[in-house]
Amino acid sequence: NAGVTQTPKFQVLKTGQSMTLQCAQDMNHNSMYWYRQDPGMGLRLIYYSASEGTTDKGEVPNGYNVSRLNKREFSLRLESAAPSQTSVYFCASTRSLDEKLFFGSGTQLSVL
Amino acid sequence: GIQVEQSPPDLILQEGANSTLRCNFSDSVNNLQWFHQNPWGQLINLFYIPSGTKQNGRLSATTVATERYSLLYISSSQTTDSGVYFCAGGLGNQFYFGTGTSLTVIP
């Protein structure tokens, strides 16, 4: 039982490059989330998917797109990376708002 | 969105000491959770505690939902307790996080 798996763990991009962060959970959870963590700012929600087939913007969605590929997988895409997107990205999932939230191990992204 | 305030922002303890971390919410939330982020960056869910009190070993948490706050107690602290503690409240389909309490336990 792997829980929430994120890939890659580390990535360095040049400004303007694109990439997709992958997230998969094997707990049959309905809701999935993408957060970014910056020093002193806690975790900020980028996008979430309350259930398969739905996605919604969070607090800081600009510059990102998401795809809920199926119940297990929720990907985050940076179409044209900017230095301001240098951050640690976490994927999380939960069965419902009435249950625990579980996190992946994070992706450390640097945009030069 | 909901504002989440955590206190204190930083805490240094001698091993064996006890501590209380606090989390205040600007509005009512449907659930409340506490997380520990270890020095390697991994986020571990400590408690799901929308109301009442729960205990897990040396850790316990109390949420007073009507007054929109929660407390995390750490007793007999150990160096492995070091890291950042976050609380988060759920409302609608979202979770709102505080900026964390950074705890350092020194031997």
Contacts between the chains, C-beta under 8 A, distances in Angstrom:
chain1	res1	chain2	res2	distance
A	31	B	93	6.6
A	33	B	95	7.2
A	35	B	97	7.8
A	40	B	99	6.5
A	41	B	99	6.4
A	42	B	4	7.9
A	42	B	86	6.6
A	42	B	97	4.6
A	42	B	98	5.9
A	42	B	99	4.1
A	42	B	100	5.8
A	43	B	86	6.9
A	43	B	88	7.8
A	43	B	97	4.3
A	44	B	97	7.7
A	45	B	94	6.1
A	45	B	95	7.4
A	45	B	96	8.0
A	48	B	93	6.3
A	48	B	94	6.4
A	50	B	93	4.2
A	56	B	93	7.0
A	58	B	94	6.7
A	59	B	1	6.5
A	88	B	41	6.8
A	90	B	43	6.6
A	92	B	95	7.9
A	97	B	30	5.8
A	97	B	31	6.0
A	97	B	90	4.6
A	97	B	92	7.9
A	97	B	93	6.8
A	98	B	30	7.3
A	98	B	31	6.0
A	98	B	50	7.8
A	99	B	48	6.7
A	100	B	33	6.5
A	100	B	45	4.9
A	100	B	48	4.6
A	101	B	33	6.0
A	101	B	45	6.3
A	101	B	88	7.0
A	101	B	90	7.9
A	101	B	95	6.0
A	102	B	45	6.2
A	103	B	35	7.7
A	103	B	42	7.7
A	103	B	43	4.0
A	103	B	44	8.0
A	103	B	45	7.7
A	105	B	41	7.4
A	105	B	42	5.9
A	106	B	41	5.4
A	106	B	42	7.6
A	106	B	43	7.8
